[in-house]
Amino acid sequence: MTYPTSRRSYRELFVGLLALAAVASPTLAAPTQPSAADHQIAGIVSMLMESKHLSRHRLDDEISQRALASFIKELDPPKLFFYQQDVDEFMVHQDQLDDQFKRGNIQFAYSVFQRFLQRVDERVNTALAMLDQPHDFTLDEEMIRDADAATYAKTPEEAQERWRQRVKFDLLKETTDDVAKDKAVDDDVAMQKAIEKLRKRYNSIRRSWGQTDSDELLERYLSAMTTGFDPHSDYMSPSTLDNFNITMRLELDGIGASLKGEDGYTMVHNIIPGGAADKDGKLKPGDKIVGVGQGSSGPMEDIVDMKLNDVVEKIRGKRKTIVRLEVEPADDSERKTYIITRDRIELKDSEARSEIIERGTKPDGKPFRIGVIQLPSFYMDMDGARLLLPNYKSTTRDVRRLLEQFNTQNVDVVVIDLRWNGGGSLTEAVNMTGLFID
């Protein structure tokens, strides 16, 4: 979303920014102080936004106020953790952040985040205590669920009452869902299952926030500033940029399995067809990965309660290298160790695809043939494009190929389905539109 005055100057700044991020010291959970590299990155991003952003808006008090509001909302969108006095204390600085950004000073983000972790710990302790108390489900109570209509609690008593309602609502929802699935289930059994499930969920909230590292905090804080210029400008940490590049080129090196975190465990969500795990045939959806070892003899590292992004980084790797996974199978059989050789994985489900639908009747008696192109994103292998590779991944190239197929299949009408399209490369969006208009 930013535009340089010269390609060379922008490239030098960008390369410098990535270099700073790459050489920063290893990140630790629940960071307490920004590093020297963090300060430099903040200063560079501030300079780029003020001098290169299309709006030409200054980094001023208006941006500062927007950044603070966005940062607080990003941490506590339902207004369940902070007190009103916390927010009032933060708002004293609402006209100072722009000057701090320009100096590369991001200490304020760490102060706010430490306060947030303190409140998360307090609220989770309250929620866990509420699980052990009886609740009267015959009372007719109302709870505010609209975050815009909600306010921050002003006192510990108000915060406790809000979490009592929240816990009661969660219990009611979980037991209702359980009974709906199995009408023969006993109410007491359903309640105990709900309590244990919520105990894990609340502890997971505390664990997840406590595992936030300095890269993630910097990304949240600087993105709060960049979205003050416009809602589509973000700062990406190195790991986020890696994931973005994967979605743009629709390929990665790894085992070909999507993972999800659940109660401290890393679960296999699905297996990508044609990937290394699919060809190996052992890993299945629902399996729990509890350990990861590198190579054929590296030590097996316990990953239970490890942050999902960190687990993904350990499992990904260069193609033709070996990763060993210690797995608790979904069928509850004994633990197994799977040895998988990483390979190139193509994300075929994320590329443009087409189908032909026949509807109605034309004057000649034949049905109308409607060609539908589903386009999940505007993807482009940016490195391949810069290197002028002849067959780099491109939305425009794929859509052009599908349109040429439609021409040979006597398609009467073309529909481009963008309902699930989350964006991507502006260049590809413009070029693909050029397939239909000048």
Secondary structure, 3 states (H helix, E strand, C coil): CECCCCHHHHHHHHHHHHHHHHHCCCCCECCCCCCHHHHHHHHHHHHHHHHHECCCCCCCHHHHHHHHHHHHHHHCCCCCCCEHHHHHHHHCCCCCHHHHHHCCCCHHHHHHHHHHHHHHHHHHHHHHHHHCCCCCCCCCCCCCCCCCCCCCECCHHHHHHHHHHHHHHHHHHHHHHHHHHCCCCCHHHHHHHHHHHHHHHHHHHHHHHHCCEHHHHHHHHHHHHHCCCCCCCCCCCHHHHHHHHHHHHCEEEECCEEEEEECCEEEEEEECCCCHHHHHCCCCCCCEEEEEEECCCCCEEECCCCCHHHHHHHHCCCCCCEEEEEEECCCCCCCEEEEEECEEEECHHHCCEEEEEEECCCCCCCCEEEEEEECCCECECHHHHHCCCCCCCEHHHHHHHHHHHHHHCCCCEEEEECCCCCCECHHHHHHHHCCCCC
